[in-house]
Amino acid sequence: MFRTCLVAITLLLGSASALAAEYWIDVRIPEQYQTEHIDGAINIPLKQLKEDVGHQVKNKDDTLHLYCNSGRQSGIAKQVLLDMGYTNVLNEGGIDRVKERLNAK
Protein backbone atom coordinates (compact mmCIF):
# COMPACT_ATOMS: atom_id res chain seq x y z
CA MET A 1 0.00 0.00 0.00
CA PHE A 2 2.74 2.46 0.96
CA ARG A 3 4.63 1.72 -2.24
CA THR A 4 1.52 2.30 -4.36
CA CYS A 5 0.92 5.66 -2.69
CA LEU A 6 4.55 6.64 -3.17
CA VAL A 7 4.39 5.81 -6.88
CA ALA A 8 1.15 7.80 -7.25
CA ILE A 9 2.64 10.82 -5.50
CA THR A 10 5.75 10.65 -7.66
CA LEU A 11 3.64 10.55 -10.82
CA LEU A 12 1.56 13.50 -9.67
CA LEU A 13 4.61 15.58 -8.84
CA GLY A 14 6.23 14.68 -12.14
CA SER A 15 3.17 15.77 -14.10
CA ALA A 16 2.85 19.11 -12.30
CA SER A 17 5.14 20.78 -14.82
CA ALA A 18 2.81 19.62 -17.59
CA LEU A 19 0.07 21.65 -15.90
CA ALA A 20 2.07 24.88 -15.98
CA ALA A 21 0.46 27.65 -18.00
CA GLU A 22 2.03 29.91 -20.61
CA TYR A 23 1.65 33.67 -20.73
CA TRP A 24 2.64 36.25 -23.32
CA ILE A 25 3.45 39.51 -21.57
CA ASP A 26 3.82 42.82 -23.41
CA VAL A 27 6.00 45.06 -21.22
CA ARG A 28 5.43 48.21 -23.31
CA ILE A 29 3.26 51.14 -22.23
CA PRO A 30 -0.52 50.74 -22.59
CA GLU A 31 -0.75 53.09 -25.59
CA GLN A 32 1.66 50.90 -27.56
CA TYR A 33 -0.18 47.75 -26.49
CA GLN A 34 -3.52 49.24 -27.61
CA THR A 35 -2.09 50.11 -31.01
CA GLU A 36 -0.64 46.65 -31.66
CA HIS A 37 -0.02 43.50 -29.64
CA ILE A 38 0.22 39.72 -29.87
CA ASP A 39 -3.18 38.03 -29.65
CA GLY A 40 -3.74 36.76 -26.13
CA ALA A 41 -0.92 38.82 -24.62
CA ILE A 42 -1.44 40.68 -21.39
CA ASN A 43 -0.03 44.15 -20.88
CA ILE A 44 2.12 44.68 -17.82
CA PRO A 45 4.35 47.71 -18.41
CA LEU A 46 7.93 47.31 -17.23
CA LYS A 47 7.52 50.07 -14.62
CA GLN A 48 4.61 48.16 -13.04
CA LEU A 49 5.96 44.64 -13.45
CA LYS A 50 7.06 44.00 -9.85
CA GLU A 51 3.75 45.19 -8.46
CA ASP A 52 1.37 43.67 -11.02
CA VAL A 53 2.76 40.37 -12.28
CA GLY A 54 1.69 38.43 -9.19
CA HIS A 55 -1.94 39.36 -9.86
CA GLN A 56 -1.77 37.82 -13.33
CA VAL A 57 0.70 34.95 -12.84
CA LYS A 58 0.27 33.03 -9.59
CA ASN A 59 2.54 30.05 -10.37
CA LYS A 60 6.20 31.04 -10.58
CA ASP A 61 6.89 27.91 -12.66
CA ASP A 62 4.58 29.00 -15.50
CA THR A 63 6.22 29.93 -18.79
CA LEU A 64 6.43 33.67 -19.40
CA HIS A 65 7.10 34.93 -22.93
CA LEU A 66 8.14 38.59 -22.78
CA TYR A 67 8.29 41.10 -25.61
CA CYS A 68 8.54 44.84 -26.17
CA ASN A 69 9.58 47.00 -29.15
CA SER A 70 13.18 45.87 -29.57
CA GLY A 71 13.94 43.31 -26.86
CA ARG A 72 15.74 45.65 -24.50
CA GLN A 73 12.90 46.24 -22.04
CA SER A 74 11.83 42.61 -22.20
CA GLY A 75 15.42 41.68 -21.32
CA ILE A 76 15.26 43.91 -18.26
CA ALA A 77 11.85 42.45 -17.41
CA LYS A 78 13.27 38.93 -17.66
CA GLN A 79 15.93 39.69 -15.06
CA VAL A 80 13.36 41.33 -12.76
CA LEU A 81 11.15 38.24 -12.94
CA LEU A 82 14.06 35.84 -12.39
CA ASP A 83 15.06 37.90 -9.34
CA MET A 84 11.47 37.57 -8.09
CA GLY A 85 11.69 33.77 -8.32
CA TYR A 86 9.98 33.08 -11.64
CA THR A 87 11.74 30.10 -13.17
CA ASN A 88 10.72 29.88 -16.83
CA VAL A 89 11.08 33.34 -18.36
CA LEU A 90 11.90 33.93 -22.03
CA ASN A 91 12.87 37.21 -23.68
CA GLU A 92 11.21 36.86 -27.09
CA GLY A 93 12.54 40.21 -28.31
CA GLY A 94 10.72 42.89 -30.26
CA ILE A 95 7.11 42.62 -31.38
CA ASP A 96 7.99 42.52 -35.10
CA ARG A 97 10.33 39.58 -34.55
CA VAL A 98 7.72 37.78 -32.45
CA LYS A 99 5.04 38.28 -35.12
CA GLU A 100 7.38 36.95 -37.84
CA ARG A 101 8.14 33.82 -35.82
CA LEU A 102 4.50 33.21 -34.88
CA ASN A 103 3.34 33.67 -38.48
CA ALA A 104 6.02 31.28 -39.73
CA LYS A 105 4.56 28.45 -37.65
Residue, then its C-alpha position, 0 to 999 in steps of 0.5 A: m500500500f505504501r509503495t503504491c501511494l509513493v508511486a502515485i505521489t511521484l507521478l503526480l509531482g512529475s506531471a505538475s510541470a505539464l500543468a504549468a500555463e504559458y503567458w505572453i506579456d507585453v512590457r510596453i506602455p498601454e498606448q503601444y499595447q492598444t495600437e498593436h499586440i500579440d493576440g492573447a498577450i497581457n499588458i504589464p508595463l515594465k515600470q509596473l511589473k514588480e507590483d502587477v505580475g503576481h496578480q496575473v501569474k500566480n505560479k512562478d513555474d509557469t512559462l512567461h514569454l516577454y516582448c517589447n519594441s526591440g527586446r531591451q525592455s523585455g530583457i530587463a523584465k526577464q531579469v526582474l522576474l528571475d530575481m522575483g523567483y519566476t523560473n521559466v522566463l523567455n525574452e522573445g525580443g521585439i514585437d515585429r520579430v515575435k510576429e514573424r516567428l509566430n506567423a512562420k509556424 
